[in-house]
Amino acid sequence: MTKKIGMRIPPKIGADGIESVAKWASSNGIDIIDVPYYNEEVKSVLEANGLEVGSIDGVGAVGQTKLLSKDEAARAEAVEALKNQMTEISRLGGKVMFMCLVPEDITISRKDAFEIWKETFPSIVEHAEKEGVYIALEGWPGPAPYYPTLGSTPEMLRAMFDVIPSKHFGINYDPSHLVRLGIDYLRVMSDFADRINYCHGKDTEILYDEQYECGNIAATFGVNYDFSEGPWRYTIPGQGDVNWSKVAVRLEKIGYEGPISIELEDHRYWGSLEKEQQGIIKAKEHLEIYFK
């Protein structure tokens, strides 16, 4: 199974703008770039370097979002902005919109946030269907201690998909979040096969000594690594607990046709341009063993 390998843009690699990103990515065998926004300029830069656009961040739909605000007027304004963006990216040929649905007030319960979501999202997904855009929900559970993100567990995903059966509303399959949550990351692929609209190449190492100290909850007195809460840390593919051979086989079985896009969040490959570049290249090389 040959898959295209993509990447989200890390901060140091992205510091000099999209043209610099595209040239570096193209020269290092990356096929796809995920972007925070998409317009004619970004499209032309990617195409000039032989690259394709991957996922596009939903405006106001990544992190704490007014789409899940208690304020009805604020929600309506956010919905309108998101629909306008969908229309624009569809016109430019974009297909996948990345979302991470953290309520504006992270202290409200997930159940209450879900009730707000039920009011807000049916019309958004109807618009996505009309424009040929597929929503990919990020499974990051959100900040401790509340873990407020909607769509990070099978329980919540089932509830959401019962409300909105459209395949235009699906998930960004990222095994790293599932591993840290103790969720069977392979079973998720079979249970939600028809809802996988995008896929991230990121891994998680369970840190057993740290886990002994604080269990599965976030450490109280600080962590030993960046991109960690104590008992685990995010890594590049191949340096954590994910079996990428099994992921590849199951993605092939369910007929997933999209790319595997590297999301670089790793203590060892962070803090300088050189480290980020090294991390992306090592991640790509590992994924290519199974996907190329």
C-alpha positions as CSV (number, residue, x, y, z in Angstrom):
1,M,0.0,0.0,0.0
2,T,1.6,3.2,-1.1
3,K,0.6,6.3,0.9
4,K,1.6,9.9,0.5
5,I,3.5,11.2,3.5
6,G,2.6,14.7,4.7
7,M,3.4,17.0,7.6
8,R,1.9,19.7,9.8
9,I,4.2,22.7,9.9
10,P,6.4,22.9,13.1
11,P,7.2,26.5,14.3
12,K,10.9,26.7,13.4
13,I,10.4,25.2,9.9
14,G,7.4,27.5,9.4
15,A,9.1,30.7,10.6
16,D,10.2,31.9,7.2
17,G,6.8,31.4,5.5
18,I,5.1,28.9,3.3
19,E,7.6,29.2,0.4
20,S,10.5,28.2,2.6
21,V,8.4,25.3,4.0
22,A,7.4,24.1,0.6
23,K,10.9,24.1,-0.8
24,W,12.3,22.2,2.2
25,A,9.5,19.7,2.3
26,S,9.7,19.0,-1.4
27,S,13.4,18.5,-1.4
28,N,13.1,16.0,1.5
29,G,10.5,13.7,0.0
30,I,7.3,15.1,1.7
31,D,4.2,14.9,-0.5
32,I,1.5,16.8,1.5
33,I,1.5,19.9,3.6
34,D,-1.2,20.6,6.3
35,V,-1.8,24.3,6.6
36,P,-3.3,26.7,9.1
37,Y,-5.2,28.5,6.3
38,Y,-5.6,28.0,2.5
39,N,-5.8,30.7,-0.2
40,E,-4.6,31.3,-3.7
41,E,-1.1,32.1,-2.6
42,V,-0.6,29.0,-0.5
43,K,-2.2,26.9,-3.3
44,S,0.2,28.2,-5.9
45,V,3.3,27.9,-3.7
46,L,2.5,24.2,-3.0
47,E,1.7,23.4,-6.6
48,A,4.9,25.1,-7.8
49,N,6.9,22.8,-5.5
50,G,5.0,19.6,-6.5
51,L,3.1,19.4,-3.2
52,E,-0.6,18.9,-2.4
53,V,-2.6,20.5,0.4
54,G,-3.6,18.1,3.2
55,S,-5.8,19.2,6.0
56,I,-6.7,22.8,6.6
57,D,-7.3,24.1,10.1
58,G,-11.0,25.2,10.6
59,V,-11.1,28.9,11.4
60,G,-12.0,29.2,15.0
61,A,-12.4,25.5,15.3
62,V,-9.0,24.5,16.7
63,G,-8.6,24.7,20.4
64,Q,-11.0,26.7,22.6
65,T,-13.8,27.5,20.2
66,K,-16.7,29.8,20.2
67,L,-18.5,27.1,18.3
68,L,-19.0,25.6,21.7
69,S,-19.7,28.9,23.5
70,K,-22.6,29.3,26.0
71,D,-23.3,32.6,24.1
72,E,-25.7,31.9,21.3
73,A,-24.7,35.0,19.3
74,A,-21.0,34.1,19.6
75,R,-21.8,30.6,18.3
76,A,-23.7,31.9,15.4
77,E,-20.9,34.2,14.4
78,A,-18.4,31.4,14.6
79,V,-20.6,29.1,12.5
80,E,-20.9,31.7,9.8
81,A,-17.1,32.2,9.6
82,L,-16.5,28.5,9.4
83,K,-19.1,28.0,6.6
84,N,-17.5,30.9,4.7
85,Q,-14.1,29.2,5.0
86,M,-15.5,25.9,3.8
87,T,-16.9,27.5,0.7
88,E,-13.5,29.2,0.0
89,I,-11.4,26.1,0.5
90,S,-13.7,24.0,-1.6
91,R,-13.4,26.5,-4.4
92,L,-9.6,26.1,-4.2
93,G,-9.9,22.3,-4.2
94,G,-9.4,21.7,-0.5
95,K,-11.1,18.6,0.9
96,V,-10.3,18.1,4.6
97,M,-10.9,20.5,7.4
98,F,-9.1,19.8,10.7
99,M,-10.9,20.6,13.9
100,C,-10.1,20.2,17.6
101,L,-13.3,21.0,19.6
102,V,-12.3,22.4,22.9
103,P,-15.2,24.3,24.6
104,E,-14.7,28.0,25.1
105,D,-15.1,27.4,28.9
106,I,-13.0,24.3,29.5
107,T,-14.5,23.8,32.9
108,I,-17.9,22.8,31.6
109,S,-18.7,19.1,31.5
110,R,-18.3,17.2,28.3
111,K,-21.9,16.3,28.5
112,D,-22.9,20.0,28.6
113,A,-20.5,20.8,25.8
114,F,-22.1,17.9,23.8
115,E,-25.5,19.5,24.2
116,I,-24.2,22.8,22.8
117,W,-22.5,20.8,19.9
118,K,-25.8,19.2,19.0
119,E,-27.3,22.7,18.5
120,T,-24.3,24.0,16.5
121,F,-23.0,21.3,14.2
122,P,-25.8,19.8,12.1
123,S,-25.9,23.0,9.9
124,I,-22.1,23.0,9.7
125,V,-22.0,19.4,8.4
126,E,-24.8,20.1,6.0
127,H,-22.7,22.9,4.5
128,A,-19.7,20.6,4.4
129,E,-21.7,18.1,2.4
130,K,-22.8,20.8,0.0
131,E,-19.2,22.0,-0.5
132,G,-17.6,18.5,-0.6
133,V,-15.5,19.1,2.5
134,Y,-14.7,16.4,5.1
135,I,-14.3,17.3,8.7
136,A,-11.5,15.5,10.6
137,L,-11.8,15.7,14.4
138,E,-8.6,15.7,16.3
139,G,-8.5,13.3,19.3
140,W,-6.3,15.4,21.7
141,P,-8.3,15.2,24.9
142,G,-7.4,18.8,25.9
143,P,-5.7,20.2,28.9
144,A,-5.6,18.6,32.3
145,P,-7.4,18.3,34.6
146,Y,-10.6,18.7,32.6
147,Y,-9.9,17.0,29.3
148,P,-12.8,18.8,27.7
149,T,-12.3,18.1,24.0
150,L,-15.3,16.5,22.2
151,G,-14.4,13.5,20.0
152,S,-11.4,12.0,21.8
153,T,-13.0,8.7,23.0
154,P,-15.1,6.0,21.4
155,E,-17.9,6.8,23.8
156,M,-18.2,10.4,22.7
157,L,-17.6,9.6,19.0
158,R,-20.5,7.1,19.0
159,A,-22.8,9.7,20.6
160,M,-21.7,12.3,18.0
161,F,-22.1,10.0,15.0
162,D,-25.5,9.0,16.2
163,V,-26.6,12.6,16.0
164,I,-24.8,13.2,12.7
165,P,-24.5,10.1,10.5
166,S,-22.9,11.9,7.6
167,K,-19.4,10.7,6.6
168,H,-18.5,14.3,6.0
169,F,-18.2,14.5,9.8
170,G,-15.4,12.1,10.9
171,I,-12.1,11.7,12.7
172,N,-8.4,12.5,12.3
173,Y,-7.0,9.1,13.2
174,D,-4.0,9.8,15.5
175,P,-2.9,6.7,17.5
176,S,-0.7,8.8,19.9
177,H,-3.7,10.2,21.8
178,L,-5.4,6.8,22.0
179,V,-2.3,5.2,23.4
180,R,-1.9,7.8,26.2
181,L,-5.6,7.4,27.1
182,G,-5.4,3.6,27.3
183,I,-7.7,3.1,24.3
184,D,-7.1,0.2,21.9
185,Y,-5.8,2.2,18.9
186,L,-6.3,-0.7,16.5
187,R,-9.9,-1.4,17.4
188,V,-10.7,2.3,16.9
189,M,-9.8,1.8,13.2
190,S,-12.3,-1.1,12.8
191,D,-15.0,0.4,14.9
192,F,-14.9,3.8,13.1
193,A,-13.6,2.6,9.7
194,D,-16.0,4.7,7.6
195,R,-15.3,7.9,9.6
196,I,-11.5,8.1,9.2
197,N,-11.1,11.2,7.1
198,Y,-7.4,11.9,7.8
199,C,-4.5,10.3,9.6
200,H,-1.6,11.7,11.7
201,G,1.8,10.1,12.0
202,K,2.6,10.6,15.7
203,D,3.5,8.2,18.5
204,T,3.4,7.9,22.3
205,E,5.8,6.3,24.6
206,I,4.4,5.1,28.0
207,L,6.9,6.1,30.7
208,Y,6.5,3.3,33.2
209,D,8.7,4.8,35.9
210,E,6.8,8.0,35.8
211,Q,3.5,6.1,35.6
212,Y,4.4,4.4,38.8
213,E,4.8,7.8,40.5
214,C,1.6,9.4,39.3
215,G,-0.6,6.7,37.7
216,N,-2.5,7.7,34.6
217,I,-3.2,11.3,35.8
218,A,-1.0,14.3,35.1
219,A,2.0,14.8,37.3
220,T,1.6,17.2,40.1
221,F,5.1,18.7,40.4
222,G,6.2,19.0,36.8
223,V,7.2,16.6,34.0
224,N,10.6,15.4,32.7
225,Y,9.9,15.9,29.0
226,D,8.1,18.4,26.7
227,F,4.9,17.1,25.1
228,S,4.2,15.0,28.2
229,E,2.0,15.1,31.3
230,G,4.2,12.7,33.3
231,P,3.3,9.1,32.6
232,W,3.7,9.3,28.8
233,R,5.3,11.5,26.2
234,Y,4.5,12.1,22.5
235,T,7.2,10.9,20.1
236,I,7.9,10.6,16.4
237,P,6.7,7.3,14.8
238,G,8.9,4.4,15.6
239,Q,10.0,5.8,19.0
240,G,6.9,5.0,20.9
241,D,4.4,2.2,21.6
242,V,2.5,2.2,18.3
243,N,2.9,-0.7,16.0
244,W,2.9,1.0,12.6
245,S,3.0,-2.2,10.7
246,K,-0.4,-3.2,12.2
247,V,-1.7,0.4,11.6
248,A,-0.7,0.1,7.9
249,V,-2.4,-3.3,7.4
250,R,-5.6,-2.1,9.0
251,L,-5.7,1.2,7.1
252,E,-5.3,-0.8,3.9
253,K,-8.1,-3.2,5.0
254,I,-10.6,-0.4,5.7
255,G,-9.8,1.3,2.4
256,Y,-8.3,4.5,3.7
257,E,-6.9,6.5,0.8
258,G,-5.6,9.6,2.4
259,P,-2.0,10.5,3.5
260,I,-0.2,9.9,6.7
261,S,0.7,13.3,8.0
262,I,3.5,13.8,10.5
263,E,2.7,15.9,13.5
264,L,6.0,16.7,15.2
265,E,5.6,16.8,18.9
266,D,8.7,15.2,20.4
267,H,11.0,16.4,23.2
268,R,14.1,15.1,21.3
269,Y,13.3,16.9,18.1
270,W,12.2,20.4,19.3
271,G,13.7,23.8,20.0
272,S,15.7,24.5,16.9
273,L,15.3,24.4,13.1
274,E,17.9,21.6,12.9
275,K,16.1,19.4,15.4
276,E,12.7,19.9,13.8
277,Q,14.1,19.0,10.4
278,Q,15.8,15.9,11.8
279,G,12.5,14.9,13.5
280,I,10.5,15.2,10.3
281,I,13.0,13.3,8.3
282,K,13.3,10.4,10.8
283,A,9.5,10.2,11.1
284,K,9.2,10.1,7.3
285,E,11.8,7.4,7.0
286,H,10.1,5.2,9.6
287,L,6.6,5.6,8.0
288,E,8.0,4.8,4.6
289,I,8.9,1.3,5.8
290,Y,5.2,0.6,6.0
291,F,3.5,3.0,3.7
292,K,5.8,3.2,0.7
